[in-house]
Structure formats: structure tokens, C-alpha cells
Amino acid sequence: MNFEKLGELIKDMRIAMLTTVEPDGTLHTRPLATLRYANDGELWFFTSLDSAKVHE
């Protein structure tokens, strides 16, 4: 994967959508504020530690 190209595509995006799969197979999607993108493909997001999405 070309991580430099990925960085260019997402550099101005402030919100990303995180989707997890529930135990029953349903999808749960919620927004996350983007914090940082590293050129190695690592994405950082900002959320509260007591948020349900952290536990999922």
C-alpha cells in the first residue's frame, strides 16, 4: 500500500467512521475525531477513555 498517497487522501478529514461487529454479528458505526496520521499507515483518533467505543 502507498501510505504517502493514503496520507494525501485523508490529510484534511477531521472525522472518521469506526465500525465494530457486535457479538450477534450486527455492525455498530460511530464517528471519531481524527488526531494524527503517520506516514507508516498508523492512524490516531481522539475519544474519551470512558467511551463505549474504547471497550468495544
N, CA, C and O atoms as a Maestro MAE file, in Angstrom:
{
 s_m_m2io_version
 :::
 2.0.0
}

f_m_ct {
 s_m_title
 :::
 protein
 m_atom[224] {
  # First column is atom index #
  i_m_mmod_type
  r_m_x_coord
  r_m_y_coord
  r_m_z_coord
  i_m_residue_number
  s_m_chain_name
  s_m_pdb_residue_name
  s_m_pdb_atom_name
  i_m_atomic_number
  :::
  1 25 0.842 -1.181 0.000 1 A "MET " " N  " 7
  2 3 0.000 0.000 0.000 1 A "MET " " CA " 6
  3 2 0.884 1.241 0.000 1 A "MET " " C  " 6
  4 15 1.933 1.262 0.645 1 A "MET " " O  " 8
  5 25 0.468 2.250 -0.709 2 A "ASN " " N  " 7
  6 3 1.192 3.506 -0.771 2 A "ASN " " CA " 6
  7 2 0.690 4.422 0.353 2 A "ASN " " C  " 6
  8 15 -0.328 5.098 0.202 2 A "ASN " " O  " 8
  9 25 1.411 4.437 1.478 3 A "PHE " " N  " 7
  10 3 0.974 5.210 2.640 3 A "PHE " " CA " 6
  11 2 1.060 6.710 2.400 3 A "PHE " " C  " 6
  12 15 0.297 7.472 2.994 3 A "PHE " " O  " 8
  13 25 1.976 7.147 1.539 4 A "GLU " " N  " 7
  14 3 2.066 8.574 1.216 4 A "GLU " " CA " 6
  15 2 0.791 9.025 0.504 4 A "GLU " " C  " 6
  16 15 0.249 10.086 0.813 4 A "GLU " " O  " 8
  17 25 0.318 8.229 -0.439 5 A "LYS " " N  " 7
  18 3 -0.923 8.531 -1.159 5 A "LYS " " CA " 6
  19 2 -2.109 8.521 -0.195 5 A "LYS " " C  " 6
  20 15 -2.979 9.389 -0.269 5 A "LYS " " O  " 8
  21 25 -2.143 7.542 0.708 6 A "LEU " " N  " 7
  22 3 -3.207 7.476 1.707 6 A "LEU " " CA " 6
  23 2 -3.215 8.743 2.559 6 A "LEU " " C  " 6
  24 15 -4.276 9.308 2.823 6 A "LEU " " O  " 8
  25 25 -2.045 9.186 2.987 7 A "GLY " " N  " 7
  26 3 -1.936 10.404 3.776 7 A "GLY " " CA " 6
  27 2 -2.480 11.615 3.048 7 A "GLY " " C  " 6
  28 15 -3.150 12.455 3.648 7 A "GLY " " O  " 8
  29 25 -2.195 11.711 1.750 8 A "GLU " " N  " 7
  30 3 -2.712 12.819 0.939 8 A "GLU " " CA " 6
  31 2 -4.233 12.778 0.865 8 A "GLU " " C  " 6
  32 15 -4.892 13.816 0.932 8 A "GLU " " O  " 8
  33 25 -4.783 11.585 0.729 9 A "LEU " " N  " 7
  34 3 -6.233 11.442 0.597 9 A "LEU " " CA " 6
  35 2 -6.981 11.806 1.876 9 A "LEU " " C  " 6
  36 15 -8.093 12.330 1.811 9 A "LEU " " O  " 8
  37 25 -6.388 11.537 3.035 10 A "ILE " " N  " 7
  38 3 -7.116 11.741 4.296 10 A "ILE " " CA " 6
  39 2 -6.624 12.919 5.122 10 A "ILE " " C  " 6
  40 15 -7.153 13.162 6.207 10 A "ILE " " O  " 8
  41 25 -5.630 13.655 4.647 11 A "LYS " " N  " 7
  42 3 -4.998 14.693 5.473 11 A "LYS " " CA " 6
  43 2 -5.951 15.771 5.973 11 A "LYS " " C  " 6
  44 15 -5.745 16.304 7.064 11 A "LYS " " O  " 8
  45 25 -6.981 16.107 5.217 12 A "ASP " " N  " 7
  46 3 -7.895 17.170 5.629 12 A "ASP " " CA " 6
  47 2 -9.186 16.652 6.255 12 A "ASP " " C  " 6
  48 15 -10.079 17.440 6.566 12 A "ASP " " O  " 8
  49 25 -9.292 15.356 6.439 13 A "MET " " N  " 7
  50 3 -10.501 14.784 7.042 13 A "MET " " CA " 6
  51 2 -10.401 14.874 8.558 13 A "MET " " C  " 6
  52 15 -9.428 14.411 9.153 13 A "MET " " O  " 8
  53 25 -11.407 15.470 9.175 14 A "ARG " " N  " 7
  54 3 -11.402 15.642 10.627 14 A "ARG " " CA " 6
  55 2 -12.185 14.546 11.344 14 A "ARG " " C  " 6
  56 15 -12.000 14.320 12.540 14 A "ARG " " O  " 8
  57 25 -13.056 13.873 10.609 15 A "ILE " " N  " 7
  58 3 -13.902 12.841 11.202 15 A "ILE " " CA " 6
  59 2 -13.743 11.545 10.408 15 A "ILE " " C  " 6
  60 15 -13.729 11.556 9.177 15 A "ILE " " O  " 8
  61 25 -13.625 10.435 11.125 16 A "ALA " " N  " 7
  62 3 -13.584 9.108 10.508 16 A "ALA " " CA " 6
  63 2 -14.700 8.282 11.130 16 A "ALA " " C  " 6
  64 15 -15.176 8.595 12.221 16 A "ALA " " O  " 8
  65 25 -15.108 7.248 10.452 17 A "MET " " N  " 7
  66 3 -16.151 6.371 10.967 17 A "MET " " CA " 6
  67 2 -15.521 5.051 11.396 17 A "MET " " C  " 6
  68 15 -14.824 4.399 10.618 17 A "MET " " O  " 8
  69 25 -15.777 4.666 12.644 18 A "LEU " " N  " 7
  70 3 -15.281 3.406 13.194 18 A "LEU " " CA " 6
  71 2 -16.442 2.419 13.250 18 A "LEU " " C  " 6
  72 15 -17.504 2.731 13.788 18 A "LEU " " O  " 8
  73 25 -16.237 1.242 12.698 19 A "THR " " N  " 7
  74 3 -17.265 0.201 12.722 19 A "THR " " CA " 6
  75 2 -16.730 -1.017 13.457 19 A "THR " " C  " 6
  76 15 -15.634 -1.499 13.169 19 A "THR " " O  " 8
  77 25 -17.511 -1.508 14.406 20 A "THR " " N  " 7
  78 3 -17.176 -2.738 15.119 20 A "THR " " CA " 6
  79 2 -18.312 -3.736 14.900 20 A "THR " " C  " 6
  80 15 -19.420 -3.362 14.514 20 A "THR " " O  " 8
  81 25 -18.021 -4.999 15.150 21 A "VAL " " N  " 7
  82 3 -19.018 -6.058 14.993 21 A "VAL " " CA " 6
  83 2 -19.452 -6.514 16.381 21 A "VAL " " C  " 6
  84 15 -18.629 -6.900 17.211 21 A "VAL " " O  " 8
  85 25 -20.757 -6.462 16.616 22 A "GLU " " N  " 7
  86 3 -21.325 -6.892 17.891 22 A "GLU " " CA " 6
  87 2 -21.286 -8.422 17.975 22 A "GLU " " C  " 6
  88 15 -21.152 -9.090 16.950 22 A "GLU " " O  " 8
  89 25 -21.402 -8.982 19.184 23 A "PRO " " N  " 7
  90 3 -21.394 -10.445 19.325 23 A "PRO " " CA " 6
  91 2 -22.458 -11.148 18.476 23 A "PRO " " C  " 6
  92 15 -22.260 -12.287 18.053 23 A "PRO " " O  " 8
  93 25 -23.585 -10.472 18.226 24 A "ASP " " N  " 7
  94 3 -24.643 -11.094 17.413 24 A "ASP " " CA " 6
  95 2 -24.433 -10.883 15.916 24 A "ASP " " C  " 6
  96 15 -25.263 -11.300 15.108 24 A "ASP " " O  " 8
  97 25 -23.323 -10.234 15.542 25 A "GLY " " N  " 7
  98 3 -22.992 -10.037 14.136 25 A "GLY " " CA " 6
  99 2 -23.422 -8.705 13.550 25 A "GLY " " C  " 6
  100 15 -23.063 -8.386 12.417 25 A "GLY " " O  " 8
  101 25 -24.189 -7.915 14.306 26 A "THR " " N  " 7
  102 3 -24.599 -6.616 13.783 26 A "THR " " CA " 6
  103 2 -23.426 -5.638 13.821 26 A "THR " " C  " 6
  104 15 -22.520 -5.753 14.647 26 A "THR " " O  " 8
  105 25 -23.471 -4.679 12.909 27 A "LEU " " N  " 7
  106 3 -22.429 -3.662 12.832 27 A "LEU " " CA " 6
  107 2 -22.839 -2.435 13.632 27 A "LEU " " C  " 6
  108 15 -24.007 -2.046 13.626 27 A "LEU " " O  " 8
  109 25 -21.889 -1.834 14.313 28 A "HIS " " N  " 7
  110 3 -22.117 -0.619 15.090 28 A "HIS " " CA " 6
  111 2 -21.095 0.407 14.613 28 A "HIS " " C  " 6
  112 15 -19.890 0.205 14.762 28 A "HIS " " O  " 8
  113 25 -21.578 1.507 14.040 29 A "THR " " N  " 7
  114 3 -20.701 2.530 13.472 29 A "THR " " CA " 6
  115 2 -20.902 3.838 14.208 29 A "THR " " C  " 6
  116 15 -22.027 4.233 14.517 29 A "THR " " O  " 8
  117 25 -19.780 4.509 14.485 30 A "ARG " " N  " 7
  118 3 -19.844 5.814 15.138 30 A "ARG " " CA " 6
  119 2 -18.676 6.671 14.664 30 A "ARG " " C  " 6
  120 15 -17.652 6.150 14.222 30 A "ARG " " O  " 8
  121 25 -18.839 8.010 14.761 31 A "PRO " " N  " 7
  122 3 -17.774 8.913 14.311 31 A "PRO " " CA " 6
  123 2 -16.669 9.045 15.358 31 A "PRO " " C  " 6
  124 15 -16.914 8.936 16.560 31 A "PRO " " O  " 8
  125 25 -15.463 9.279 14.880 32 A "LEU " " N  " 7
  126 3 -14.310 9.577 15.733 32 A "LEU " " CA " 6
  127 2 -13.595 10.794 15.166 32 A "LEU " " C  " 6
  128 15 -13.503 10.954 13.949 32 A "LEU " " O  " 8
  129 25 -13.095 11.642 16.039 33 A "ALA " " N  " 7
  130 3 -12.291 12.779 15.594 33 A "ALA " " CA " 6
  131 2 -10.882 12.294 15.278 33 A "ALA " " C  " 6
  132 15 -10.244 11.643 16.105 33 A "ALA " " O  " 8
  133 25 -10.400 12.610 14.086 34 A "THR " " N  " 7
  134 3 -9.039 12.209 13.727 34 A "THR " " CA " 6
  135 2 -8.041 13.121 14.429 34 A "THR " " C  " 6
  136 15 -8.260 14.327 14.541 34 A "THR " " O  " 8
  137 25 -6.959 12.542 14.892 35 A "LEU " " N  " 7
  138 3 -5.953 13.288 15.629 35 A "LEU " " CA " 6
  139 2 -4.652 13.396 14.851 35 A "LEU " " C  " 6
  140 15 -4.059 14.472 14.758 35 A "LEU " " O  " 8
  141 25 -4.206 12.257 14.283 36 A "ARG " " N  " 7
  142 3 -2.912 12.271 13.605 36 A "ARG " " CA " 6
  143 2 -2.822 11.089 12.653 36 A "ARG " " C  " 6
  144 15 -3.389 10.024 12.900 36 A "ARG " " O  " 8
  145 25 -2.094 11.301 11.557 37 A "TYR " " N  " 7
  146 3 -1.779 10.228 10.626 37 A "TYR " " CA " 6
  147 2 -0.270 10.162 10.490 37 A "TYR " " C  " 6
  148 15 0.370 11.173 10.203 37 A "TYR " " O  " 8
  149 25 0.303 8.991 10.690 38 A "ALA " " N  " 7
  150 3 1.740 8.787 10.497 38 A "ALA " " CA " 6
  151 2 1.946 8.177 9.115 38 A "ALA " " C  " 6
  152 15 1.107 7.405 8.653 38 A "ALA " " O  " 8
  153 25 3.030 8.506 8.461 39 A "ASN " " N  " 7
  154 3 3.276 8.038 7.097 39 A "ASN " " CA " 6
  155 2 3.505 6.536 6.992 39 A "ASN " " C  " 6
  156 15 3.698 6.021 5.890 39 A "ASN " " O  " 8
  157 25 3.488 5.824 8.118 40 A "ASP " " N  " 7
  158 3 3.616 4.363 8.066 40 A "ASP " " CA " 6
  159 2 2.243 3.685 8.060 40 A "ASP " " C  " 6
  160 15 2.155 2.462 8.167 40 A "ASP " " O  " 8
  161 25 1.173 4.476 7.936 41 A "GLY " " N  " 7
  162 3 -0.178 3.939 7.881 41 A "GLY " " CA " 6
  163 2 -0.899 3.939 9.214 41 A "GLY " " C  " 6
  164 15 -2.056 3.524 9.286 41 A "GLY " " O  " 8
  165 25 -0.245 4.394 10.269 42 A "GLU " " N  " 7
  166 3 -0.851 4.424 11.601 42 A "GLU " " CA " 6
  167 2 -1.763 5.638 11.724 42 A "GLU " " C  " 6
  168 15 -1.365 6.759 11.406 42 A "GLU " " O  " 8
  169 25 -2.996 5.405 12.189 43 A "LEU " " N  " 7
  170 3 -3.972 6.471 12.403 43 A "LEU " " CA " 6
  171 2 -4.225 6.645 13.891 43 A "LEU " " C  " 6
  172 15 -4.326 5.663 14.627 43 A "LEU " " O  " 8
  173 25 -4.328 7.886 14.332 44 A "TRP " " N  " 7
  174 3 -4.630 8.197 15.728 44 A "TRP " " CA " 6
  175 2 -5.973 8.909 15.775 44 A "TRP " " C  " 6
  176 15 -6.274 9.756 14.933 44 A "TRP " " O  " 8
  177 25 -6.785 8.547 16.785 45 A "PHE " " N  " 7
  178 3 -8.098 9.153 16.960 45 A "PHE " " CA " 6
  179 2 -8.237 9.663 18.385 45 A "PHE " " C  " 6
  180 15 -7.551 9.196 19.295 45 A "PHE " " O  " 8
  181 25 -9.130 10.623 18.568 46 A "PHE " " N  " 7
  182 3 -9.373 11.212 19.876 46 A "PHE " " CA " 6
  183 2 -10.754 10.783 20.353 46 A "PHE " " C  " 6
  184 15 -11.746 10.946 19.642 46 A "PHE " " O  " 8
  185 25 -10.809 10.232 21.565 47 A "THR " " N  " 7
  186 3 -12.082 9.878 22.188 47 A "THR " " CA " 6
  187 2 -11.884 9.818 23.703 47 A "THR " " C  " 6
  188 15 -10.749 9.783 24.179 47 A "THR " " O  " 8
  189 25 -12.951 9.805 24.438 48 A "SER " " N  " 7
  190 3 -12.891 9.719 25.893 48 A "SER " " CA " 6
  191 2 -12.575 8.288 26.321 48 A "SER " " C  " 6
  192 15 -13.076 7.339 25.719 48 A "SER " " O  " 8
  193 25 -11.752 8.126 27.353 49 A "LEU " " N  " 7
  194 3 -11.404 6.791 27.844 49 A "LEU " " CA " 6
  195 2 -12.607 6.017 28.367 49 A "LEU " " C  " 6
  196 15 -12.608 4.786 28.334 49 A "LEU " " O  " 8
  197 25 -13.628 6.718 28.848 50 A "ASP " " N  " 7
  198 3 -14.801 6.016 29.372 50 A "ASP " " CA " 6
  199 2 -15.888 5.814 28.312 50 A "ASP " " C  " 6
  200 15 -17.011 5.425 28.631 50 A "ASP " " O  " 8
  201 25 -15.546 6.078 27.069 51 A "SER " " N  " 7
  202 3 -16.484 5.887 25.968 51 A "SER " " CA " 6
  203 2 -16.698 4.397 25.698 51 A "SER " " C  " 6
  204 15 -15.774 3.595 25.839 51 A "SER " " O  " 8
  205 25 -17.915 4.035 25.312 52 A "ALA " " N  " 7
  206 3 -18.215 2.633 24.993 52 A "ALA " " CA " 6
  207 2 -17.361 2.128 23.844 52 A "ALA " " C  " 6
  208 15 -17.028 0.944 23.800 52 A "ALA " " O  " 8
  209 25 -17.000 3.006 22.911 53 A "LYS " " N  " 7
  210 3 -16.206 2.554 21.755 53 A "LYS " " CA " 6
  211 2 -14.820 2.080 22.160 53 A "LYS " " C  " 6
  212 15 -14.227 1.263 21.456 53 A "LYS " " O  " 8
  213 25 -14.287 2.569 23.275 54 A "VAL " " N  " 7
  214 3 -12.984 2.112 23.766 54 A "VAL " " CA " 6
  215 2 -13.097 0.667 24.239 54 A "VAL " " C  " 6
  216 15 -12.196 -0.138 24.003 54 A "VAL " " O  " 8
  217 25 -14.183 0.343 24.894 55 A "HIS " " N  " 7
  218 3 -14.383 -1.009 25.420 55 A "HIS " " CA " 6
  219 2 -14.691 -2.024 24.326 55 A "HIS " " C  " 6
  220 15 -14.419 -3.215 24.481 55 A "HIS " " O  " 8
  221 25 -15.258 -1.550 23.222 56 A "GLU " " N  " 7
  222 3 -15.591 -2.444 22.113 56 A "GLU " " CA " 6
  223 2 -14.341 -2.801 21.360 56 A "GLU " " C  " 6
  224 15 -14.400 -3.549 20.384 56 A "GLU " " O  " 8
  :::
 }
 m_bond[223] {
  # First column is bond index #
  i_m_from
  i_m_to
  i_m_order
  :::
  1 1 2 1
  2 2 3 1
  3 3 4 2
  4 3 5 1
  5 5 6 1
  6 6 7 1
  7 7 8 2
  8 7 9 1
  9 9 10 1
  10 10 11 1
  11 11 12 2
  12 11 13 1
  13 13 14 1
  14 14 15 1
  15 15 16 2
  16 15 17 1
  17 17 18 1
  18 18 19 1
  19 19 20 2
  20 19 21 1
  21 21 22 1
  22 22 23 1
  23 23 24 2
  24 23 25 1
  25 25 26 1
  26 26 27 1
  27 27 28 2
  28 27 29 1
  29 29 30 1
  30 30 31 1
  31 31 32 2
  32 31 33 1
  33 33 34 1
  34 34 35 1
  35 35 36 2
  36 35 37 1
  37 37 38 1
  38 38 39 1
  39 39 40 2
  40 39 41 1
  41 41 42 1
  42 42 43 1
  43 43 44 2
  44 43 45 1
  45 45 46 1
  46 46 47 1
  47 47 48 2
  48 47 49 1
  49 49 50 1
  50 50 51 1
  51 51 52 2
  52 51 53 1
  53 53 54 1
  54 54 55 1
  55 55 56 2
  56 55 57 1
  57 57 58 1
  58 58 59 1
  59 59 60 2
  60 59 61 1
  61 61 62 1
  62 62 63 1
  63 63 64 2
  64 63 65 1
  65 65 66 1
  66 66 67 1
  67 67 68 2
  68 67 69 1
  69 69 70 1
  70 70 71 1
  71 71 72 2
  72 71 73 1
  73 73 74 1
  74 74 75 1
  75 75 76 2
  76 75 77 1
  77 77 78 1
  78 78 79 1
  79 79 80 2
  80 79 81 1
  81 81 82 1
  82 82 83 1
  83 83 84 2
  84 83 85 1
  85 85 86 1
  86 86 87 1
  87 87 88 2
  88 87 89 1
  89 89 90 1
  90 90 91 1
  91 91 92 2
  92 91 93 1
  93 93 94 1
  94 94 95 1
  95 95 96 2
  96 95 97 1
  97 97 98 1
  98 98 99 1
  99 99 100 2
  100 99 101 1
  101 101 102 1
  102 102 103 1
  103 103 104 2
  104 103 105 1
  105 105 106 1
  106 106 107 1
  107 107 108 2
  108 107 109 1
  109 109 110 1
  110 110 111 1
  111 111 112 2
  112 111 113 1
  113 113 114 1
  114 114 115 1
  115 115 116 2
  116 115 117 1
  117 117 118 1
  118 118 119 1
  119 119 120 2
  120 119 121 1
  121 121 122 1
  122 122 123 1
  123 123 124 2
  124 123 125 1
  125 125 126 1
  126 126 127 1
  127 127 128 2
  128 127 129 1
  129 129 130 1
  130 130 131 1
  131 131 132 2
  132 131 133 1
  133 133 134 1
  134 134 135 1
  135 135 136 2
  136 135 137 1
  137 137 138 1
  138 138 139 1
  139 139 140 2
  140 139 141 1
  141 141 142 1
  142 142 143 1
  143 143 144 2
  144 143 145 1
  145 145 146 1
  146 146 147 1
  147 147 148 2
  148 147 149 1
  149 149 150 1
  150 150 151 1
  151 151 152 2
  152 151 153 1
  153 153 154 1
  154 154 155 1
  155 155 156 2
  156 155 157 1
  157 157 158 1
  158 158 159 1
  159 159 160 2
  160 159 161 1
  161 161 162 1
  162 162 163 1
  163 163 164 2
  164 163 165 1
  165 165 166 1
  166 166 167 1
  167 167 168 2
  168 167 169 1
  169 169 170 1
  170 170 171 1
  171 171 172 2
  172 171 173 1
  173 173 174 1
  174 174 175 1
  175 175 176 2
  176 175 177 1
  177 177 178 1
  178 178 179 1
  179 179 180 2
  180 179 181 1
  181 181 182 1
  182 182 183 1
  183 183 184 2
  184 183 185 1
  185 185 186 1
  186 186 187 1
  187 187 188 2
  188 187 189 1
  189 189 190 1
  190 190 191 1
  191 191 192 2
  192 191 193 1
  193 193 194 1
  194 194 195 1
  195 195 196 2
  196 195 197 1
  197 197 198 1
  198 198 199 1
  199 199 200 2
  200 199 201 1
  201 201 202 1
  202 202 203 1
  203 203 204 2
  204 203 205 1
  205 205 206 1
  206 206 207 1
  207 207 208 2
  208 207 209 1
  209 209 210 1
  210 210 211 1
  211 211 212 2
  212 211 213 1
  213 213 214 1
  214 214 215 1
  215 215 216 2
  216 215 217 1
  217 217 218 1
  218 218 219 1
  219 219 220 2
  220 219 221 1
  221 221 222 1
  222 222 223 1
  223 223 224 2
  :::
 }
}
